Amino acid sequence: MLTGLKEILAPTLNKKYAIPAFNVYNMETVMGIVQAAQELRSPIIMQSYSRLFASEAAFYLAPSVLAAAHAASVPICFHLDHGAGEKEVVRGLRWGCSGIMYDCSTLPLNENIASTKRIVQICAEAGVNVEGELGHIGSAADDLNQDYTDVAEAERFVAETGIVSLAVQVGTAHGHYKKTPKVNVERIGEISAKVPVPLVLHGGSGIPEEQIVDAIAAGIRKVNFGTDVCYSFLDKVFETPRSIVPIDVFMRDAIQAVKEFALQKIRLLGSEGKA
């Protein structure tokens, strides 16, 4: 069932589990992830990165996500990930997203608040809630950012913007890490104690499992996985013999690999059986 961002995260408050948010790129990644969610009775978020909405890629992908969500017997949110601007946000709303992330975290605090608040107001007209970001979560190709989200600023940001979830910088990044990250669990706990909305951990791919478990215990309620979805799919594609010509047959093992990855992360985050 297609579910809004606020609705899918609300049951995690005051609980010790998180909702997995998997980035999807094609029909096959959608199939593998939905199959895993159905098997383990887990709510999930399927999200697509901003560049797919900047181009027309999401126009073709969105119907697949929406069909899967409507047919599923578990809650599924279709989410724009790291919306870079108003164009991407409007396309996300037009193409069926039930959750929007808007990211202007590189701006100064006051500008971030003002810009995010405007997007919250636009999305509210469509009945869609927004995830914001405070403390820029950069690329793992760069040195890991230790300019962690400030607790007082987080409290103000949530109060003034009207977002329903907050992505925080606590030592993670996007992509493949050059060295093992160290999640600042203490800062997660400090922010969680001060803000009334679920916290989001970006850059979940490559974080040691014990750190993810500790982050959830401290207050993380949504964990994003993008890079490792790609590798689970591509590694199996590269292993599949070129002698298999029908594309649907060729893709079967890749779909299964994505499903197995999603099963693992659902169990890790504790969302199994929560649908």
Salt bridges, closest charged atoms under 4 A:
GLU39 OE1 - LYS259 NZ 2.81
ASP81 OD1 - HIS82 NE2 3.87
GLU86 OE1 - ARG118 NH2 2.96
ASP103 OD2 - HIS82 ND1 2.80
GLU131 OE1 - HIS79 NE2 3.09
GLU131 OE2 - HIS202 NE2 2.85
GLU131 OE1 - LYS222 NZ 2.86
GLU133 OE1 - HIS82 ND1 3.54
GLU133 OE2 - HIS136 ND1 3.99
ASP143 OD1 - LYS178 NZ 3.86
GLU160 OE2 - ARG156 NE 2.93
GLU190 OE1 - ARG187 NE 3.07
GLU239 OE1 - LYS236 NZ 3.06
